[in-house]
């Protein structure tokens, strides 16, 4: 996840926990993504110690055609 419009980002651990520094100002958008899930953007208007995020899984199909 990362703060939109910045280079400040972090990766979550295997349990999905993460720590990220506060943005320079609020409101700020936290962009969350993970392979196999639809990305989401969360707007934070002030500091929050805990954020619960649930991403929606997606299935990507690619059909190969052999000649």
N, C-alpha and C positions, 0 to 999 in steps of 0.2 A: 504494500500500500504506500501511497505517497500523497503529499500535499499538492494539489493541482496548481500548475504554474510555477513549480519549484523543482529543485533536484533533491529535495529532502524526502527520503523514503526508507522503508524497512521491510524485512520479511518476517512473517510469523513463524513461530516454532511449530513442532509437530502437532501440538494441541490447539493451534490457532491463536495463541497468545502473542501479543506484540507490545512494544513500547516505542513511541515516536515523540520527538521533541515537539513542543508547541509551535504553531505557526507564528509568523511575525505579527499577524493581526487577525481579528475575527470580523465578520464570518469568513470561514475558509472551508474549502471542499476537500474531503479526504476520499481519494479514489482507491477502491479495493478491487483486486482481481486475483484470480487463481485459475490455473489450467483446468478446463472442463466445467467451469462455472461462468455465469454471466457476470460481467463487471458491474459495480455499483458505485455511485458517488453519493457521499453523505455530507450534507452541509452542517457544520458546527458553528453555532453562534457564540459559544463561550467554552471555557475549559470543562472537560468531563473526564473524570478519573477512569470510568468504565464505559465502554461502548460495546453493545452486543450487535453483531453483524451476522446476517444469514444470507448467503448467496444462493442463487438458484442454479442447480446443475443443468447442463445442456449436453445434448448428444449431437455430435457432428458426424455426418455420414459422407463418405466420399467413395463413389463407385468407380472402379477402374474398368476401362473397356479395353480388352486385348484384341488386337486384329489378327 
